[in-house]
Amino acid sequence: MTRHIVLAANPRAGTRTGRLVEPVRRALAADGAKVTLVAEPGPDRAADALRAAVAAGADAVVALGGDGTVHTALQAVAGTPVALGVVPTGGGNDLARELGLPLRDLRAAVRVARGSRVRVIDAARCGSRWFLSVLTTGVSARVAERVNAAPRRLGPARYLLGVAAELGGLRPEPVALELDGTAWEGPALLVAVGNAGAFGAGMRICPRASLDDGLLDVVVVGPVSRARFATVFPSVYRGAHLGLPEVASWRARRVSLAAGGAAAHADGERLSPAPLTCEAVPGAVRFLVGP
């Protein structure tokens, strides 16, 4: 029986991604697969179109783009037997990096995406929304807003520029957490809930997170001065910040977060403002990882 692959692409993504749509579509079809392109404007319309394709019998959904495109495709495949793949062309590509997928070799990435070897991984669910990497609120969510508004041609530099722009307005927010029934309250600059370890093009905010342990890693950064923040920020890329006195961390299956109505972002995409309740869903996604 002919394999049916749905190729998900963001029509408003960078020009490089736009130029790659047709070559990638042809490459995915090289072994006789039927390939359907879904390139609806806006994540909600795209997710609806992908759900319809999955319901019609797709065998796999392959996201061409970055973490945002993967996030949109995830909404259609989480909790189903339909596999998810990615040909990473975005500015962050944190999930592809976490899974050890090719980042700079397009042909190798396509070979993986049209393969049949899967890794079963966890996902996190917040109400009706799913995410695979990290949900954040606080300064990191404000940085995400700046990143999404910045020109895509800047690539990963958008993240560093966003952090620099937020340094002048660092302010802690009152946060309330409930972690598997245990409460915590306090001021925080940043809260991260990680199904995976990294966000923001390689910031390992939840360095101990695992994609297959059935748990969410929660990291809270408390109040710090601008000078202290600038000093310790580089340690996040190494995942070396967990031992700092301003940082607290936990693991839980279910996490409720209230942060005074502050915006939250997951996989770099905006969610409803907190309060939110997130839960780990073991084995929710079958991810394509090789031929």
C-alpha positions in Angstrom: 0.0 0.0 0.0 1.3 3.5 -0.9 2.6 5.4 2.1 0.9 8.8 2.6 3.1 11.6 4.0 1.7 15.1 4.8 4.2 17.9 4.5 3.5 20.8 6.9 5.1 24.1 6.0 4.5 27.7 7.2 3.8 29.9 4.2 5.0 32.9 6.1 8.2 31.3 7.3 11.6 32.5 6.0 12.3 32.6 2.3 14.7 29.7 2.6 12.0 27.4 3.9 9.7 28.7 1.1 12.2 27.8 -1.5 12.7 24.3 -0.1 9.0 23.2 -0.1 9.0 21.8 -3.6 12.4 20.1 -3.5 11.6 18.5 -0.1 8.2 17.4 -1.4 9.8 15.7 -4.3 12.5 14.1 -2.2 9.9 12.7 0.3 8.0 11.2 -2.7 11.1 9.7 -4.3 10.4 6.1 -3.0 6.8 6.2 -4.3 5.0 7.8 -1.3 2.1 10.1 -1.8 2.9 13.5 -0.4 0.3 16.1 0.4 1.3 19.7 1.2 -0.4 21.6 4.0 0.6 25.3 4.0 -2.3 27.1 5.6 -1.7 30.6 7.0 -1.9 30.8 10.8 -1.2 27.9 13.2 -4.9 27.3 14.0 -5.9 26.8 10.4 -2.9 24.7 9.7 -3.5 22.5 12.7 -7.1 22.0 11.6 -6.0 21.0 8.1 -3.4 18.6 9.5 -6.0 17.0 11.7 -8.2 16.5 8.7 -5.3 14.9 6.8 -4.6 12.6 9.8 -8.2 11.6 10.0 -8.2 10.8 6.2 -5.5 8.2 6.7 -2.0 9.9 6.7 0.8 7.7 7.8 3.1 10.5 8.8 3.3 14.3 9.2 6.6 15.9 8.4 7.2 19.5 9.5 9.4 21.6 7.2 10.6 24.5 9.4 11.4 25.2 13.0 10.0 24.5 16.4 6.8 26.5 15.7 6.0 24.3 12.7 6.7 21.2 14.7 4.4 22.5 17.4 1.6 23.0 14.9 2.0 19.5 13.5 2.1 18.1 17.0 -1.5 19.3 17.6 -2.6 16.9 14.9 -0.6 13.7 15.7 -0.2 13.7 19.5 -2.0 10.7 21.0 -2.4 9.0 17.6 -0.4 6.3 15.8 0.6 8.8 13.0 4.3 9.5 13.1 5.8 12.9 13.3 9.0 14.0 11.5 10.9 17.2 10.9 13.2 18.7 8.3 14.6 21.4 10.4 15.1 24.8 8.8 14.1 27.2 11.6 16.1 29.5 13.8 15.9 27.4 17.0 15.4 23.8 16.0 15.7 22.8 19.7 13.6 19.6 19.4 15.6 18.3 16.4 18.8 19.0 18.3 17.5 17.2 21.4 16.6 14.1 19.2 20.0 14.2 17.5 18.6 14.8 14.0 20.6 16.4 11.2 20.5 20.2 11.4 22.7 21.3 8.5 22.4 18.4 6.1 19.1 18.8 4.2 19.4 15.5 2.3 20.2 13.6 5.5 17.2 15.2 7.3 14.9 14.2 4.4 16.2 10.6 4.6 15.3 10.5 8.3 11.9 12.1 7.7 10.9 9.6 5.0 12.2 6.6 7.0 10.2 4.2 9.2 12.3 4.0 12.4 10.5 5.8 15.2 11.3 6.8 18.8 8.3 6.9 21.1 8.5 10.0 23.2 6.5 11.9 25.8 4.5 15.0 25.2 3.1 17.6 27.6 -0.6 18.7 27.5 -2.0 22.0 28.7 -5.7 21.8 28.2 -6.3 21.2 24.5 -2.7 22.2 23.6 0.3 20.0 23.4 4.0 20.8 23.5 7.2 18.9 23.1 10.0 21.1 24.4 9.6 23.8 27.0 6.8 26.0 28.3 7.9 29.3 29.9 6.5 32.4 31.4 8.2 35.6 32.8 11.1 37.2 31.1 11.6 34.2 28.8 8.1 34.6 27.4 8.7 38.3 26.8 11.9 37.3 24.9 9.8 34.9 22.8 7.5 37.7 21.9 10.5 39.8 20.7 11.9 36.8 18.8 8.7 36.2 17.0 8.5 39.8 15.9 12.1 40.0 14.8 13.2 39.4 11.2 13.8 35.7 10.5 16.9 36.5 8.6 18.6 37.1 12.0 18.4 33.4 12.8 19.5 32.4 16.3 20.8 35.9 17.0 17.1 36.9 17.5 17.2 35.1 20.9 20.3 36.9 22.1 18.9 40.3 21.0 15.7 39.6 22.7 17.4 38.8 26.0 19.5 41.9 25.7 16.4 44.0 25.1 14.7 42.6 28.2 17.7 43.3 30.6 16.6 46.8 31.2 13.1 45.8 32.5 13.9 42.7 34.6 11.1 42.4 37.1 10.0 39.4 39.2 6.3 38.4 39.1 4.4 36.6 41.9 4.1 32.9 40.9 2.1 30.0 42.4 2.9 26.4 41.5 1.3 23.1 42.4 3.5 20.1 41.6 1.7 16.8 42.0 -0.3 18.4 44.9 2.6 20.2 46.6 2.3 24.0 46.6 5.1 26.6 46.1 4.8 30.4 46.0 7.3 33.1 45.5 8.6 35.8 43.2 10.2 34.7 39.9 11.8 36.2 36.9 11.3 33.0 34.9 9.4 29.7 35.2 10.1 26.9 32.8 8.2 23.6 32.5 10.2 21.2 30.4 9.2 18.0 28.6 12.6 18.3 26.9 15.7 20.3 28.0 16.1 23.3 25.7 14.5 26.3 24.2 15.6 29.5 22.6 18.1 28.0 20.2 20.1 25.9 22.7 19.4 27.4 26.1 19.3 24.2 28.3 17.0 25.6 30.9 15.8 22.1 32.0 19.1 20.2 31.5 17.9 17.1 33.4 14.7 16.7 31.4 14.1 13.5 29.5 11.8 12.8 26.6 10.8 9.4 27.9 10.6 9.5 31.7 7.0 10.5 32.1 7.9 13.6 34.1 8.0 17.4 33.6 11.0 19.3 34.8 10.2 22.6 36.5 12.8 25.4 36.9 12.2 28.7 38.6 14.7 31.6 38.5 14.1 34.0 41.4 14.8 37.7 41.6 18.3 38.7 40.5 19.9 42.0 39.6 20.6 42.9 36.0 24.3 42.5 36.6 23.9 39.1 38.2 21.5 38.0 35.4 24.0 39.0 32.7 26.8 37.1 34.6 24.9 33.9 35.0 23.0 33.9 31.7 25.7 32.1 29.8 25.6 29.2 32.2 22.1 28.3 30.8 23.6 27.2 27.5 25.7 24.7 29.5 22.9 23.6 31.7 25.1 24.7 34.7 22.6 27.0 36.4 20.7 24.5 38.5 23.3 24.8 41.4 22.9 28.6 41.7 21.2 29.9 44.8 18.6 31.9 42.7 17.4 28.7 40.9 15.0 26.1 42.2 14.0 22.9 40.4 11.5 20.0 40.7 10.1 17.1 38.8 6.4 16.3 38.6 3.8 14.6 36.4 1.3 17.4 36.8 2.1 21.1 37.2 -0.3 24.0 37.8 1.1 27.5 37.2 -0.4 30.8 38.1 1.6 33.9 37.3 -0.6 37.0 37.5 -2.0 36.7 34.0 1.5 36.8 32.4 1.8 35.3 28.9 3.1 31.8 28.5 4.9 30.3 25.5 5.4 26.7 24.6 7.8 25.6 21.9 8.1 29.3 21.2 4.4 29.7 20.5 2.0 31.8 22.5 -0.5 30.1 24.8 -3.3 31.5 26.9 -2.0 33.5 29.9 -1.4 31.5 33.1 -3.0 30.0 35.1 -2.3 26.8 33.2 -2.2 23.1 34.2 0.3 20.9 32.3 0.6 17.1 32.5 3.1 14.7 31.1 1.6 12.2 28.7 4.0 9.2 28.3 4.5 7.8 24.8 2.2 10.3 23.2 4.3 10.8 20.0 5.9 8.5 17.5 8.8 10.5 16.2 10.7 9.6 13.0 14.4 9.3 13.7 15.8 7.2 10.9 15.5 5.0 7.8 
